[in-house]
Amino acid sequence: MELITKQVLESKLAVWEGATSIFPGFRLTLNHNRGVSFGMLDNGHWLMPYLLAIVALILVVAVLIWTAQQKSKCINVAGVLFAAGGLANAIDRLGDGAVTDYLDFGWRALRWPTFNLADVFIFVGVALLLLAWTKGSQNLEDDEQ
């Protein structure tokens, strides 16, 4: 679904000259990120986006394997969210070497770097994993009935 959203918004934002305001503080802005978060690791080398996609796919598989072995619903949901976001961004990156970002929040001249829905899934997945880790897995395991 995220890949379809990216394609639709990319075509519409190109017509809208790259950005459109939705409401104060939020706009849709077209950005192509060849690096990782906030454009880090974008060294301009043609191979880097593909290496990043491969690393992302390896992480997705590792997280899915690990979370499938856990008894905690919180960890399972976290793993699925992380994997869904990572997979969507990796597939997007393999298409043209960049991830399409479009969500743009800020106040006046203060803007957060653009991101996409897949990034939100990754963030929420990592946040849930951190929550499970800080609370201890014994508190989040399913009660066997």
C-alpha atoms as an extended CHARMM CRD file, in Angstrom:
* protein
*
       145  EXT
         1         1  MET       CA              0.0000000000        0.0000000000        0.0000000000  PROA      1               0.0000000000
         2         2  GLU       CA              2.8390000000        2.3780000000        0.8750000000  PROA      2               0.0000000000
         3         3  LEU       CA              4.4230000000        1.8050000000       -2.5370000000  PROA      3               0.0000000000
         4         4  ILE       CA              1.1650000000        2.7730000000       -4.2440000000  PROA      4               0.0000000000
         5         5  THR       CA              0.8760000000        5.8560000000       -2.0010000000  PROA      5               0.0000000000
         6         6  LYS       CA              4.4130000000        6.8640000000       -2.9560000000  PROA      6               0.0000000000
         7         7  GLN       CA              3.7150000000        6.4490000000       -6.6690000000  PROA      7               0.0000000000
         8         8  VAL       CA              0.4840000000        8.4450000000       -6.5680000000  PROA      8               0.0000000000
         9         9  LEU       CA              1.9580000000       11.2540000000       -4.4710000000  PROA      9               0.0000000000
        10        10  GLU       CA              5.1040000000       11.3620000000       -6.5840000000  PROA      10              0.0000000000
        11        11  SER       CA              3.0710000000       11.9040000000       -9.7450000000  PROA      11              0.0000000000
        12        12  LYS       CA              0.7640000000       14.4840000000       -8.1110000000  PROA      12              0.0000000000
        13        13  LEU       CA              3.5620000000       16.3990000000       -6.3490000000  PROA      13              0.0000000000
        14        14  ALA       CA              5.5130000000       16.6250000000       -9.5910000000  PROA      14              0.0000000000
        15        15  VAL       CA              2.5010000000       18.4170000000      -11.0970000000  PROA      15              0.0000000000
        16        16  TRP       CA              2.1510000000       20.5820000000       -7.9640000000  PROA      16              0.0000000000
        17        17  GLU       CA              5.8010000000       21.6560000000       -8.3370000000  PROA      17              0.0000000000
        18        18  GLY       CA              7.0620000000       19.5560000000       -5.4420000000  PROA      18              0.0000000000
        19        19  ALA       CA              4.9900000000       20.7590000000       -2.4720000000  PROA      19              0.0000000000
        20        20  THR       CA              1.4750000000       21.5460000000       -1.3570000000  PROA      20              0.0000000000
        21        21  SER       CA              0.1750000000       22.7370000000        1.9980000000  PROA      21              0.0000000000
        22        22  ILE       CA             -2.4390000000       20.5200000000        3.6380000000  PROA      22              0.0000000000
        23        23  PHE       CA             -2.9230000000       22.5550000000        6.8290000000  PROA      23              0.0000000000
        24        24  PRO       CA             -0.6730000000       24.8710000000        8.8900000000  PROA      24              0.0000000000
        25        25  GLY       CA              2.4560000000       22.9810000000        9.8640000000  PROA      25              0.0000000000
        26        26  PHE       CA              1.8700000000       20.0770000000        7.4770000000  PROA      26              0.0000000000
        27        27  ARG       CA              2.5070000000       19.8590000000        3.7750000000  PROA      27              0.0000000000
        28        28  LEU       CA              3.2940000000       17.2290000000        1.2050000000  PROA      28              0.0000000000
        29        29  THR       CA              6.7520000000       17.7930000000       -0.2320000000  PROA      29              0.0000000000
        30        30  LEU       CA              8.4260000000       15.5560000000       -2.7950000000  PROA      30              0.0000000000
        31        31  ASN       CA             11.9230000000       14.4470000000       -1.8230000000  PROA      31              0.0000000000
        32        32  HSD       CA             14.1190000000       11.5920000000       -3.0240000000  PROA      32              0.0000000000
        33        33  ASN       CA             16.4760000000       10.3150000000       -0.3510000000  PROA      33              0.0000000000
        34        34  ARG       CA             19.4540000000        8.3320000000       -1.6320000000  PROA      34              0.0000000000
        35        35  GLY       CA             20.8450000000        7.8670000000        1.8860000000  PROA      35              0.0000000000
        36        36  VAL       CA             19.3170000000        6.6680000000        5.1350000000  PROA      36              0.0000000000
        37        37  SER       CA             17.6550000000        8.7710000000        7.8420000000  PROA      37              0.0000000000
        38        38  PHE       CA             18.0920000000       12.4920000000        7.1820000000  PROA      38              0.0000000000
        39        39  GLY       CA             20.1370000000       11.6920000000        4.0590000000  PROA      39              0.0000000000
        40        40  MET       CA             23.0650000000       10.1900000000        5.9640000000  PROA      40              0.0000000000
        41        41  LEU       CA             25.3550000000        7.9040000000        3.9400000000  PROA      41              0.0000000000
        42        42  ASP       CA             24.4280000000        9.6070000000        0.6740000000  PROA      42              0.0000000000
        43        43  ASN       CA             27.9130000000        9.8110000000       -0.7730000000  PROA      43              0.0000000000
        44        44  GLY       CA             26.7200000000       10.0900000000       -4.3490000000  PROA      44              0.0000000000
        45        45  HSD       CA             28.1700000000        6.7240000000       -5.3950000000  PROA      45              0.0000000000
        46        46  TRP       CA             25.7680000000        4.8840000000       -7.6880000000  PROA      46              0.0000000000
        47        47  LEU       CA             26.1740000000        1.6310000000       -5.7570000000  PROA      47              0.0000000000
        48        48  MET       CA             25.3700000000        2.9770000000       -2.2590000000  PROA      48              0.0000000000
        49        49  PRO       CA             21.5330000000        2.9660000000       -2.5420000000  PROA      49              0.0000000000
        50        50  TYR       CA             21.5900000000       -0.6630000000       -3.6400000000  PROA      50              0.0000000000
        51        51  LEU       CA             23.9180000000       -1.6690000000       -0.8140000000  PROA      51              0.0000000000
        52        52  LEU       CA             21.5890000000        0.1100000000        1.6140000000  PROA      52              0.0000000000
        53        53  ALA       CA             18.6070000000       -1.7920000000        0.1730000000  PROA      53              0.0000000000
        54        54  ILE       CA             20.4230000000       -5.1130000000        0.5950000000  PROA      54              0.0000000000
        55        55  VAL       CA             21.3310000000       -4.2640000000        4.2120000000  PROA      55              0.0000000000
        56        56  ALA       CA             17.7000000000       -3.2900000000        4.8550000000  PROA      56              0.0000000000
        57        57  LEU       CA             16.4410000000       -6.5810000000        3.4250000000  PROA      57              0.0000000000
        58        58  ILE       CA             18.8900000000       -8.5470000000        5.5940000000  PROA      58              0.0000000000
        59        59  LEU       CA             17.7040000000       -6.6170000000        8.6720000000  PROA      59              0.0000000000
        60        60  VAL       CA             14.0550000000       -7.2420000000        7.7720000000  PROA      60              0.0000000000
        61        61  VAL       CA             14.6480000000      -10.9960000000        7.5040000000  PROA      61              0.0000000000
        62        62  ALA       CA             16.6680000000      -11.0820000000       10.7550000000  PROA      62              0.0000000000
        63        63  VAL       CA             14.0140000000       -9.1210000000       12.6620000000  PROA      63              0.0000000000
        64        64  LEU       CA             11.2020000000      -11.3200000000       11.3260000000  PROA      64              0.0000000000
        65        65  ILE       CA             13.0540000000      -14.4970000000       12.3050000000  PROA      65              0.0000000000
        66        66  TRP       CA             13.8050000000      -13.1490000000       15.7760000000  PROA      66              0.0000000000
        67        67  THR       CA             10.3270000000      -11.7750000000       16.4660000000  PROA      67              0.0000000000
        68        68  ALA       CA              8.6770000000      -14.9980000000       15.2620000000  PROA      68              0.0000000000
        69        69  GLN       CA             10.4770000000      -16.7900000000       18.0910000000  PROA      69              0.0000000000
        70        70  GLN       CA              9.1630000000      -14.4000000000       20.7610000000  PROA      70              0.0000000000
        71        71  LYS       CA              6.0420000000      -14.9520000000       22.8600000000  PROA      71              0.0000000000
        72        72  SER       CA              5.2770000000      -11.2670000000       23.3100000000  PROA      72              0.0000000000
        73        73  LYS       CA              2.5190000000       -9.8070000000       21.1550000000  PROA      73              0.0000000000
        74        74  CYS       CA              4.1840000000       -6.4130000000       21.5300000000  PROA      74              0.0000000000
        75        75  ILE       CA              7.4470000000       -7.7330000000       20.1090000000  PROA      75              0.0000000000
        76        76  ASN       CA              5.6190000000       -9.5720000000       17.3240000000  PROA      76              0.0000000000
        77        77  VAL       CA              3.7240000000       -6.4310000000       16.2960000000  PROA      77              0.0000000000
        78        78  ALA       CA              6.9250000000       -4.3850000000       16.5460000000  PROA      78              0.0000000000
        79        79  GLY       CA              8.7340000000       -6.7980000000       14.2580000000  PROA      79              0.0000000000
        80        80  VAL       CA              5.9720000000       -6.7660000000       11.6620000000  PROA      80              0.0000000000
        81        81  LEU       CA              5.8120000000       -2.9530000000       11.6500000000  PROA      81              0.0000000000
        82        82  PHE       CA              9.5990000000       -2.6570000000       11.3580000000  PROA      82              0.0000000000
        83        83  ALA       CA              9.7100000000       -5.2710000000        8.5920000000  PROA      83              0.0000000000
        84        84  ALA       CA              6.8230000000       -3.7230000000        6.6320000000  PROA      84              0.0000000000
        85        85  GLY       CA              8.4230000000       -0.2820000000        6.6940000000  PROA      85              0.0000000000
        86        86  GLY       CA             11.8860000000       -1.5980000000        5.9110000000  PROA      86              0.0000000000
        87        87  LEU       CA             10.6210000000       -3.7490000000        3.0460000000  PROA      87              0.0000000000
        88        88  ALA       CA              8.5960000000       -0.9010000000        1.5240000000  PROA      88              0.0000000000
        89        89  ASN       CA             11.5900000000        1.4440000000        1.6280000000  PROA      89              0.0000000000
        90        90  ALA       CA             13.9660000000       -1.2170000000        0.2690000000  PROA      90              0.0000000000
        91        91  ILE       CA             11.6660000000       -2.0040000000       -2.6620000000  PROA      91              0.0000000000
        92        92  ASP       CA             11.2330000000        1.7150000000       -3.3500000000  PROA      92              0.0000000000
        93        93  ARG       CA             15.0150000000        2.2250000000       -3.2430000000  PROA      93              0.0000000000
        94        94  LEU       CA             15.6500000000       -0.6620000000       -5.6510000000  PROA      94              0.0000000000
        95        95  GLY       CA             13.3620000000        0.9780000000       -8.2170000000  PROA      95              0.0000000000
        96        96  ASP       CA             15.3980000000        4.1360000000       -8.8110000000  PROA      96              0.0000000000
        97        97  GLY       CA             18.1090000000        4.2210000000       -6.1520000000  PROA      97              0.0000000000
        98        98  ALA       CA             16.1720000000        6.5030000000       -3.8040000000  PROA      98              0.0000000000
        99        99  VAL       CA             13.3730000000        6.3840000000       -1.2490000000  PROA      99              0.0000000000
       100       100  THR       CA             10.4500000000        8.6930000000       -1.9880000000  PROA      100             0.0000000000
       101       101  ASP       CA              9.6740000000       10.9140000000        1.0020000000  PROA      101             0.0000000000
       102       102  TYR       CA              6.6400000000       13.1810000000        1.1190000000  PROA      102             0.0000000000
       103       103  LEU       CA              5.4900000000       13.9580000000        4.6990000000  PROA      103             0.0000000000
       104       104  ASP       CA              6.7220000000       17.4000000000        5.7510000000  PROA      104             0.0000000000
       105       105  PHE       CA              6.0140000000       18.7960000000        9.2210000000  PROA      105             0.0000000000
       106       106  GLY       CA              7.2330000000       21.9790000000       10.8200000000  PROA      106             0.0000000000
       107       107  TRP       CA              6.4910000000       25.4250000000       12.0720000000  PROA      107             0.0000000000
       108       108  ARG       CA              7.3650000000       28.4120000000        9.8960000000  PROA      108             0.0000000000
       109       109  ALA       CA             11.0150000000       28.0420000000        8.8610000000  PROA      109             0.0000000000
       110       110  LEU       CA             11.6300000000       25.1570000000       11.2910000000  PROA      110             0.0000000000
       111       111  ARG       CA             11.0170000000       21.9410000000        9.3290000000  PROA      111             0.0000000000
       112       112  TRP       CA             11.5770000000       18.3020000000       10.1900000000  PROA      112             0.0000000000
       113       113  PRO       CA             13.2610000000       16.4060000000        7.3230000000  PROA      113             0.0000000000
       114       114  THR       CA             10.6990000000       14.8550000000        4.9850000000  PROA      114             0.0000000000
       115       115  PHE       CA              9.7980000000       11.2310000000        5.5880000000  PROA      115             0.0000000000
       116       116  ASN       CA              7.2030000000        8.6790000000        4.5080000000  PROA      116             0.0000000000
       117       117  LEU       CA              4.6760000000        6.2950000000        6.0110000000  PROA      117             0.0000000000
       118       118  ALA       CA              7.1490000000        3.3980000000        5.8910000000  PROA      118             0.0000000000
       119       119  ASP       CA              9.4690000000        5.4610000000        8.1050000000  PROA      119             0.0000000000
       120       120  VAL       CA              6.6010000000        5.8500000000       10.5890000000  PROA      120             0.0000000000
       121       121  PHE       CA              6.1580000000        2.0530000000       10.6680000000  PROA      121             0.0000000000
       122       122  ILE       CA              9.8960000000        1.5960000000       11.2850000000  PROA      122             0.0000000000
       123       123  PHE       CA              9.8750000000        4.2080000000       14.0490000000  PROA      123             0.0000000000
       124       124  VAL       CA              6.8340000000        2.7290000000       15.8150000000  PROA      124             0.0000000000
       125       125  GLY       CA              8.2850000000       -0.7850000000       15.4820000000  PROA      125             0.0000000000
       126       126  VAL       CA             11.5920000000        0.2760000000       17.0470000000  PROA      126             0.0000000000
       127       127  ALA       CA              9.7560000000        2.2240000000       19.7700000000  PROA      127             0.0000000000
       128       128  LEU       CA              7.6970000000       -0.8640000000       20.6610000000  PROA      128             0.0000000000
       129       129  LEU       CA             10.8430000000       -3.0030000000       20.7470000000  PROA      129             0.0000000000
       130       130  LEU       CA             12.4690000000       -0.4900000000       23.0920000000  PROA      130             0.0000000000
       131       131  LEU       CA              9.3430000000       -0.4720000000       25.2460000000  PROA      131             0.0000000000
       132       132  ALA       CA              9.3960000000       -4.2630000000       25.4480000000  PROA      132             0.0000000000
       133       133  TRP       CA             13.0930000000       -4.2090000000       26.2840000000  PROA      133             0.0000000000
       134       134  THR       CA             12.7670000000       -1.5920000000       29.0270000000  PROA      134             0.0000000000
       135       135  LYS       CA              9.6720000000       -3.2390000000       30.5660000000  PROA      135             0.0000000000
       136       136  GLY       CA             11.1940000000       -6.7100000000       30.4230000000  PROA      136             0.0000000000
       137       137  SER       CA              9.8290000000       -9.5220000000       28.3430000000  PROA      137             0.0000000000
       138       138  GLN       CA              8.2130000000      -11.2070000000       31.3790000000  PROA      138             0.0000000000
       139       139  ASN       CA              5.7340000000       -8.3140000000       31.5960000000  PROA      139             0.0000000000
       140       140  LEU       CA              4.8020000000       -8.4930000000       27.9210000000  PROA      140             0.0000000000
       141       141  GLU       CA              4.5300000000      -12.2320000000       27.3380000000  PROA      141             0.0000000000
       142       142  ASP       CA              1.1350000000      -13.6800000000       26.5860000000  PROA      142             0.0000000000
       143       143  ASP       CA             -0.5130000000      -15.5190000000       29.4290000000  PROA      143             0.0000000000
       144       144  GLU       CA             -0.9980000000      -19.1280000000       28.4610000000  PROA      144             0.0000000000
       145       145  GLN       CA             -4.5740000000      -20.1400000000       29.0060000000  PROA      145             0.0000000000
